[in-house]
Amino acid sequence: MRMHRKGTRILQPDESPHTFFYGSKVGKLVRSSSSSNCTGGFVPPKSAPSTDHKPHFFKKSSMEARTGFSIIAEHATPSNQILWLSSVFGGFVMCKFAYELTGVISPLIFKGFIKLENTKKLEWKNRGFSTFHAIFAAIGALYFLVFSDLFDENTQNQQVLLINRSSASLDTLLAMSIGYFLSDLAMIIWTYPTLGGFEYILHHGLSMLAMGQALLSGQVQFYILIVLFTEITTPFVNLRWYLDVAGKKNSTLYVLNGVAMFAGWLVARVILFVYFFYHMFTHFDQVKQVYPMGYYSLLTIPPALAVMNLIWFRKIAKGLIKTLTKSKGHSHSS
């Protein structure tokens, strides 16, 4: 009678290796190459193939071990917090100053301003500080994207990833823009729907969510600047409204502004977003190292804004066609 220990099995000469269990370990019985007898030996099992079939875009790197709280806690130093709060307040002051200044100079430029309804005067001045911020933000974004070497991958320290680069001056720009969006959003909600409908509330809310995360974490500020530069189209939109209220819809300036608004929107809010997504795709190894909430916000908020831009672009295109057709009709009749 042959005795067998529990958990041990003798491999027969004509058998293939079999998996066996010994306690809590897994191994294989293999043939000894030095004798005709078979002996048992433990061979560590190969790692099982991954069963994670999630799309590549939803896989995070090992950097996700650093939570958003730890990254924000590291970046939100006392000096940075003071800078952010003072800059947001500075954004409020900038908007208030531009709002009041618009009310002072508008009667000097347009005599009919005094006769406008109160709601029209309110929107007129609101668009004044909107235009001021748009110029301020677009110039600031253009400087950091094109003229500054902050995001130049050829001159900066290669150990600092593009998505982790920030500076005090850039933080100031973002915080002041948050101050503007808060001011404008407060006016939109307070006078709803005089200054805009739900789409404006959604746009401002998404913009502040994205900028707020970039400011607090110090990450993805490069991509935030690209989106912020799209504000360059706002002065053309506001000028169109001003000319309409002033009764200048048939003027040459109105037509030229319509063409400029169409071209600017096409470049800054359509083509530039194509570059945005292309750059993000080619640098996705870095994008995956953003903390979880920032990572998924980067995957969802810009596409949402892009869709809104396309919807508005369609309206602008239809308006331009209507304006050009009407202008052509006036020229033929004269």
URZIWO-V279928 format. One record per backbone hydrogen bond with DSSP energy under -1.0 kcal/mol. CO is the residue of the C=O (numbers start at 1). NH is the residue of the N-H. E is the energy in kcal/mol with one decimal. If there is no record, write none. Layout:
# URZIWO-V279928
co = {CO	CO}
nh = {NH	NH}
e = {E	E}
This chain:
# URZIWO-V279928
co = {5	12	18	20	22	25	27	55	56	61	62	63	67	68	69	70	71	72	75	77	78	79	80	81	82	83	84	85	86	87	88	89	90	91	92	93	94	95	96	97	98	99	100	101	102	105	106	110	113	117	118	119	120	121	122	123	125	126	127	128	129	130	131	132	133	134	135	136	137	138	139	140	141	142	143	149	152	157	161	162	163	167	168	169	170	171	172	173	174	175	176	177	178	179	180	181	182	183	184	185	186	187	191	197	198	199	200	201	202	203	204	205	206	207	208	209	210	211	212	213	214	220	221	222	223	224	225	228	229	230	231	233	234	235	236	237	238	239	240	241	242	243	244	248	251	252	253	254	255	256	257	258	259	260	261	262	263	264	265	266	267	270	271	272	273	274	275	276	277	278	279	281	283	283	284	286	287	291	292	293	294	295	297	300	301	302	303	304	305	306	307	308	309	310	311	312	313	314	315	316	317	318	319	320	321	322	323	324	325	326	327	328	329	330}
nh = {8	15	29	27	25	22	20	58	59	64	65	66	71	72	73	74	75	76	77	81	82	83	84	85	86	87	88	89	90	91	92	93	94	95	96	97	98	99	100	101	102	103	104	105	106	109	110	113	116	121	122	123	124	125	126	127	129	130	131	132	133	134	135	136	137	138	139	140	141	142	143	144	145	146	148	152	156	160	164	165	220	171	172	173	174	175	176	177	178	179	180	181	182	183	184	185	186	187	188	189	190	191	194	201	202	203	204	205	206	207	208	209	210	211	212	213	214	215	216	217	218	224	225	226	227	228	229	231	232	233	234	237	238	239	240	241	242	243	244	245	246	248	247	251	255	256	257	258	259	260	261	262	263	264	265	266	267	268	269	271	272	274	275	276	277	278	279	280	281	282	283	284	286	287	288	289	290	295	296	297	298	299	301	304	305	306	307	308	309	310	311	312	313	314	315	316	317	318	319	320	321	322	323	324	325	326	327	328	329	330	331	332	333	334}
e = {-2.2	-1.9	-1.5	-1.7	-1.8	-1.8	-1.9	-1.8	-1.6	-1.8	-1.5	-2.1	-2.0	-2.7	-2.6	-1.6	-2.1	-3.4	-2.2	-2.6	-2.0	-2.1	-2.9	-2.4	-2.4	-2.0	-2.6	-2.3	-2.0	-1.9	-1.7	-2.4	-2.6	-2.1	-2.6	-2.8	-2.5	-2.5	-2.4	-2.6	-2.2	-1.4	-1.3	-2.5	-2.0	-1.2	-3.4	-1.8	-1.2	-2.5	-2.5	-2.2	-2.7	-2.4	-2.2	-2.6	-1.6	-1.5	-2.2	-2.0	-2.2	-2.1	-2.2	-2.2	-3.5	-2.5	-2.2	-2.0	-2.8	-2.5	-2.1	-2.0	-2.3	-2.4	-3.0	-1.0	-2.0	-1.9	-1.5	-1.2	-2.3	-2.5	-1.9	-1.8	-2.4	-2.6	-2.4	-1.9	-2.1	-1.9	-1.8	-2.7	-2.5	-2.0	-3.0	-2.5	-2.2	-1.8	-2.4	-2.6	-2.4	-2.1	-2.8	-1.2	-2.7	-2.3	-2.6	-2.5	-2.6	-2.2	-2.5	-2.1	-2.3	-2.6	-2.8	-1.8	-2.0	-2.5	-2.5	-2.3	-1.9	-1.6	-2.0	-1.3	-1.7	-2.6	-2.1	-1.7	-2.1	-1.6	-1.7	-1.6	-2.6	-2.4	-1.9	-1.5	-2.6	-2.7	-1.9	-2.5	-2.2	-3.3	-1.3	-1.6	-1.5	-2.8	-2.6	-1.8	-2.0	-2.5	-2.7	-2.1	-2.6	-2.9	-2.4	-2.3	-2.2	-3.1	-2.1	-2.9	-1.9	-1.4	-1.9	-2.2	-2.4	-2.2	-3.0	-2.2	-2.1	-2.3	-1.3	-1.2	-1.3	-2.0	-2.1	-1.9	-1.8	-2.7	-2.5	-2.0	-2.1	-1.1	-2.8	-1.8	-2.5	-2.6	-2.2	-1.9	-2.4	-2.0	-2.1	-2.4	-2.3	-1.9	-1.4	-2.4	-2.6	-2.2	-2.4	-2.5	-2.3	-2.1	-2.3	-2.9	-2.3	-2.2	-2.6	-2.3	-1.9	-1.9	-1.9	-1.8	-1.9	-1.6}
